[in-house]
């Protein structure tokens, strides 16, 4: 009994240490993700939420001409702080769920402790849902800052001013309280995160495991350039699997408040988008999003994997 208790205690401590390593590696990868992806993201959001641009290139040129090069990093402070936390949670929660499934698969009735690909998807979906608690308001604030008028007409002086106004029951520049204001669009955010990160982690792990099996090497021996390439492809899969949900989220998070509110609910937003724009409306901005996904996701996985290997 004493030996069994010691084994359980050792496993718990080991699991906590592994989770801490996952969280730290994810935070480092999150910073890289923001710095690489922010210029692409602002173009994507502008295309999703307005019809004034004819293409992604037109949007980029117009933003540069009217607002200057720093406009591509509008609202960066919020994601730089927040996305580091988000990616940290994603990898921490995924690692935790993966170890849970490995333990469950180690039972006498199981032939192998290796995860099935359904379990990889479930672990990724769990990571996405856990992440949505903070990613919802962080992305809402970022989108508000990215789409507000330029110059003296702007509604928010910065991210904290935006949080304050969105969380206020009523104020200039918006406001609907914590849940209807700051957490607007959270339901569709949860759906998007589960679908997106289930696909993301599943695709990456499938490619990594297939490469290791094909070349008869350990997973941690897969070269860094392949890790980056597989991470980039996983990023493409993430957006192809979840983009329509992201469009609805962006529309709801740029909508007005009170009498200026256009969408009553997630379902109403889906219906209005379908009636007004058809299927094409759910894929507006997919071009720059896929262009962004490859380097951003490649950089994220490469940095996270390198950090994780360095930590042992």
C-alpha positions in Angstrom: 0.0 0.0 0.0 2.8 2.4 0.9 4.6 1.6 -2.4 1.4 2.2 -4.3 0.8 5.5 -2.6 4.4 6.6 -3.4 3.9 5.7 -7.1 0.7 7.7 -7.3 2.4 10.7 -5.6 5.4 10.4 -8.0 3.1 10.3 -11.0 1.2 13.4 -9.8 4.4 15.3 -9.3 5.7 14.2 -12.7 2.4 15.2 -14.3 2.5 18.6 -12.7 6.1 19.1 -13.9 5.2 18.1 -17.5 2.2 20.4 -17.5 4.4 23.3 -16.3 6.8 22.6 -19.2 3.9 22.5 -21.6 2.6 25.8 -20.3 5.9 27.6 -20.5 6.6 26.2 -24.0 3.2 27.4 -25.2 3.8 30.9 -23.8 7.0 31.2 -25.7 5.3 29.9 -28.9 2.4 32.4 -28.3 4.7 35.4 -28.4 6.2 34.2 -31.7 2.7 33.6 -33.1 1.6 37.2 -32.4 4.7 38.8 -33.9 4.4 36.8 -37.1 0.7 36.9 -37.5 -0.6 40.3 -36.5 -0.3 42.1 -39.9 -2.1 39.2 -41.6 -4.8 39.2 -38.9 -5.8 42.9 -39.2 -6.3 42.4 -43.0 -8.4 39.3 -42.3 -10.6 41.1 -39.8 -11.1 44.1 -42.1 -12.2 41.9 -44.9 -14.6 39.9 -42.7 -16.3 42.9 -41.3 -16.5 45.4 -44.1 -17.1 45.5 -47.9 -14.9 48.5 -48.7 -12.0 46.4 -49.9 -12.0 44.5 -53.2 -9.2 42.1 -52.1 -6.7 41.3 -49.4 -4.0 43.2 -51.4 -6.4 46.2 -51.7 -7.0 46.1 -47.9 -3.3 46.0 -47.2 -2.5 48.8 -49.5 -5.4 51.0 -48.2 -4.4 50.4 -44.6 -0.8 51.3 -45.3 -1.7 54.4 -47.3 -4.3 55.8 -44.9 -3.1 54.7 -41.5 0.7 54.0 -42.0 2.7 50.8 -41.4 2.1 50.8 -37.6 -1.6 50.2 -38.3 -0.7 46.6 -39.1 0.1 46.2 -35.4 -3.0 47.9 -34.1 -4.2 46.2 -30.9 -1.0 44.2 -30.6 -0.5 44.7 -26.8 -3.6 42.8 -26.0 -2.7 39.7 -28.0 1.0 39.9 -27.1 0.0 39.5 -23.4 -3.1 37.5 -24.0 -2.1 35.1 -26.9 1.0 34.1 -24.9 -1.5 33.0 -22.2 -3.8 31.4 -24.7 -1.2 29.3 -26.4 0.2 28.4 -23.0 -3.2 27.1 -22.0 -3.7 25.3 -25.4 -0.5 23.3 -25.0 -0.9 22.8 -21.3 -4.4 21.5 -21.6 -3.5 19.4 -24.6 -0.6 17.8 -22.8 -2.8 17.2 -19.7 -5.5 15.6 -21.8 -3.0 13.5 -23.7 -1.5 12.1 -20.5 -5.0 11.4 -19.2 -5.7 9.3 -22.3 -2.3 7.6 -22.1 -3.1 6.6 -18.5 -6.6 5.4 -19.5 -5.0 3.4 -22.3 -2.5 1.8 -19.9 -5.3 -0.3 -18.3 -5.0 -4.1 -18.5 -7.8 -4.3 -21.0 -6.0 -1.9 -23.4 -3.6 -3.2 -26.0 -1.6 0.0 -26.3 -1.2 3.3 -24.4 -0.8 5.2 -27.7 -3.6 7.6 -28.4 -6.1 7.0 -31.1 -6.7 9.8 -33.5 -10.1 10.3 -32.1 -8.4 10.8 -28.7 -6.0 13.3 -30.2 -9.0 15.3 -31.6 -10.7 15.1 -28.2 -7.6 16.3 -26.4 -7.2 19.2 -28.9 -10.9 20.1 -28.5 -10.5 20.1 -24.7 -7.6 22.5 -25.1 -9.7 24.8 -27.3 -12.6 24.9 -24.9 -10.2 25.6 -22.0 -8.6 28.4 -24.0 -11.9 30.0 -25.0 -12.4 31.3 -21.5 -9.7 33.9 -22.1 -9.4 33.9 -25.9 -13.0 35.2 -26.3 -12.6 38.6 -24.6 -9.0 39.0 -25.8 -10.0 38.5 -29.4 -13.1 40.7 -28.9 -10.9 43.6 -27.6 -8.4 43.1 -30.5 -11.1 43.1 -33.1 -12.7 46.3 -31.7 -9.3 48.0 -31.8 -8.5 46.8 -35.3 -11.8 48.0 -36.8 -12.3 51.3 -34.9 -12.0 54.6 -36.9 -8.6 56.1 -37.3 -7.3 59.3 -35.7 -9.5 61.6 -33.7 -12.7 59.5 -34.4 -11.4 56.5 -32.6 -13.6 55.0 -29.9 -10.9 53.5 -27.6 -7.7 54.9 -26.5 -6.2 51.5 -25.9 -6.9 47.9 -24.8 -7.7 48.7 -21.2 -10.1 51.5 -22.2 -11.7 49.1 -24.6 -12.2 46.5 -21.8 -13.6 49.1 -19.5 -16.1 50.4 -22.0 -17.2 46.9 -23.2 -17.7 45.7 -19.7 -19.7 48.8 -18.6 -23.5 48.4 -18.8 -23.6 51.5 -21.0 -21.0 53.9 -22.2 -19.7 55.6 -25.2 -18.1 53.3 -27.8 -20.2 50.3 -26.7 -20.9 48.5 -23.5 -23.2 45.6 -22.5 -21.8 44.4 -19.3 -19.3 41.5 -18.7 -21.3 38.8 -20.5 -23.2 40.7 -23.2 -20.4 43.1 -23.7 -16.9 41.8 -23.1 -17.9 38.2 -23.6 -20.1 38.8 -26.7 -19.8 36.0 -29.2 -18.5 33.5 -26.6 -20.9 30.7 -27.7 -19.5 30.7 -31.2 -16.0 31.1 -29.9 -16.3 27.9 -27.8 -17.6 26.0 -30.9 -14.8 27.5 -33.1 -12.0 26.7 -30.6 -13.1 23.1 -30.1 -13.3 22.4 -33.8 -10.2 24.4 -34.7 -7.8 23.0 -32.0 -9.2 19.5 -32.3 -8.2 19.6 -36.0 -4.9 21.5 -35.3 -3.5 19.1 -32.8 -4.8 16.0 -34.6 -3.3 17.0 -38.0 0.1 17.9 -36.4 0.3 14.7 -34.3 -0.7 12.6 -37.3 2.0 14.0 -39.5 4.7 13.8 -36.7 3.8 10.2 -35.8 3.7 9.2 -39.5 7.1 10.7 -40.1 8.6 9.0 -37.0 7.2 5.6 -38.0 8.2 6.0 -41.7 11.8 6.9 -40.8 12.0 4.6 -37.7 13.0 7.3 -35.3 11.6 8.7 -32.1 9.1 11.5 -32.3 11.6 14.0 -30.7 14.1 13.2 -33.4 12.0 14.6 -36.2 14.1 17.5 -37.6 13.1 21.1 -36.8 12.4 22.0 -40.4 9.9 19.2 -40.6 8.3 20.2 -37.3 7.8 23.7 -38.8 6.4 22.3 -42.1 4.0 20.0 -40.4 3.0 22.8 -38.1 2.3 25.0 -41.1 0.1 22.4 -42.7 -1.8 21.9 -39.4 -2.5 25.6 -39.4 -4.1 25.3 -42.9 -6.2 22.5 -41.6 -7.3 24.5 -38.6 -8.7 27.3 -40.6 -10.3 25.2 -43.3 -12.2 23.3 -40.5 -13.4 26.3 -38.6 -13.4 29.5 -40.8 -17.2 29.9 -41.1 -17.4 30.0 -37.3 -14.7 32.6 -37.2 -16.6 34.8 -39.6 -19.7 34.7 -37.4 -17.6 35.5 -34.3 -16.0 38.5 -36.0 -19.4 39.8 -37.1 -20.8 39.5 -33.7 -17.8 41.1 -32.0 -17.9 44.1 -34.3 -21.7 44.6 -33.9 -23.2 47.6 -32.2 -24.9 47.7 -28.8 -28.5 48.5 -27.9 -30.4 50.1 -30.8 -27.4 49.7 -33.0 -27.2 45.9 -32.6 -27.7 44.1 -35.8 -27.4 40.4 -34.7 -29.6 39.2 -31.9 -27.8 35.9 -31.5 -25.3 33.5 -33.1 -28.2 31.8 -35.0 -29.5 35.1 -36.3 -26.0 36.1 -37.5 -25.7 32.8 -39.4 -29.1 33.4 -41.0 -28.4 37.0 -42.0 -25.1 36.1 -43.4 -26.6 33.3 -45.5 -29.5 35.5 -46.7 -27.3 38.5 -47.5 -24.1 37.0 -48.9 -24.8 33.3 -49.4 -22.1 30.6 -49.0 -19.4 33.1 -50.1 -20.1 35.2 -47.0 -18.8 32.5 -44.7 -15.4 32.4 -46.5 -14.6 36.1 -46.9 -11.0 36.7 -46.1 -10.0 33.1 -46.3 -7.1 33.9 -48.7 -5.0 36.1 -46.3 -6.0 33.8 -43.4 -4.5 30.7 -45.1 -1.5 32.8 -46.2 -1.0 33.8 -42.6 -1.7 30.3 -41.2 1.4 28.7 -42.7 4.1 30.9 -41.2 2.3 31.5 -37.9 1.4 27.9 -37.2 4.9 26.7 -38.4 6.6 29.2 -36.1 4.3 28.3 -33.2 5.0 24.6 -33.4 8.7 25.0 -34.2 9.2 27.3 -31.1 7.0 25.2 -28.8 8.7 21.9 -29.9 12.2 23.4 -29.6 11.5 24.8 -26.2 9.9 21.6 -25.0 12.9 19.6 -26.2 15.3 22.0 -24.5 13.4 21.6 -21.2 13.6 17.8 -21.5 
